[in-house]
């Protein structure tokens, strides 16, 4: 090989692993990724421990946990720590061309040579939203350009199809739904329309008069299947360019998605498994073995050290994560079965997850009026429907102690306070921590898809600088 390997990185927003046929979902949502993954390695228990987008991408692109990045919130103030090198910066220093598609203006996307955006949202009024085709229109020419250069490349693609609004083009709108979404007898969406903070947003992209939650879930699944078909187009271009054997391809997500789960409708908040568990597929012929599936628990912070080791890139900096390459080689890698989890999306919470238990503790009242402490037995209750905090006080105390010991350890190691304790304007409302759930309910609001897009990207002034 005359040059270092390329890196093609699919960072798919809001893709929950359990809605991919690759991970056993009953609907055939990802046939092309399923076939692609046969030639690579699949990680069955890959977690995004810090929700949502900004901390998720910050961790996967630095190899650090939330203490290492100092990033925990969607609307993060202060940016990613300047002394923490990003994957783009490390690869650029090693002679790579670097391009980021669909993720400009976010603190986690620092360090690319070139940023290209595309239309990745939509509304019912605007019609069906071909997000992945919009991405392909800019990504494929850029991929072709980069492949012709003498230098190796890092191309990062942020797909938005599983992110609301779920508006897949036909025929994907109905490939998983054959019912009547306007059935007046169906009342399953009533609680969704009655949830004031999000109701206006949902009405902007739900079909007028829609009553069936199964239709909305089918739109999510259809959007995933549509994106999968469009990603196959990129796989075909890689093959046509003849760069399959010199390109590491990574497929993962920043976090999952809540559909009709836990009353956290059609968004990504709540520290439940549907938001924490995401896919990870690695493929690189000759360097990554084909046909492997691993059950070991791993996290976003493990991704950058894994990528650099596979690609043979030397890095003298620090990681909080550890390479997954030993697992691929059948070698010993110390397990990390329990870990700290955080959320600053629409609620500020943190907790501790073990193979058997999930503890969630609220740092301030939330707009769903949920209890301050939640505890779920993941063995007996994998869907997390039964909060047993009041029945298992000893378990709550034990897990809280383990969480607080971890926080103290990481605080000492980094010399900084836990960012979950310092990010008090996480919601961008300037009110400080909410005093009551009613205050949170009355304050937080998404009015339209355009308003939601601004929350993601941050408003920019005339010079393009993030406010």
Secondary structure, DSSP 8 states (H G I E B T S, - for coil): --S--EEEEEEETT--GGGSGGGT-SS---HHHHHHHTTSEEEEEEE--EESHHHHHHHHTTT--HHHH----TT-SS-S-TTS--HHHHHHHTT-EEEEES-TT-GGGTT-SEEE-------TTT----HHHHHHHHHHHHHHHHHHSSS-EEEEE---TTSSS----TTTTSTT--S-TT-TT--TTHHHHT-HHHHHHHHHHS-TT---HHHHHHHHHHHHHHHHHHHHHHHHHHHHHT-GGGEEEEEEES---BSSSTT-TTBS-SSSHHHHEE-EEEE-TTTS-SSEEEEEEEETHHHHHHHHHHHT----S--SS--SHHHHTT--------EEEEEESSSEEEEEE-SSEEEEEESS--TT---SEEEEETTT-TT-----TTT-HHHHHHHHHHHHHHHHHHHHHHTS--HHHH-TTTTSSSS-S-SSHHHHHHH----SHHHHHHHHH--B-TTS-B-
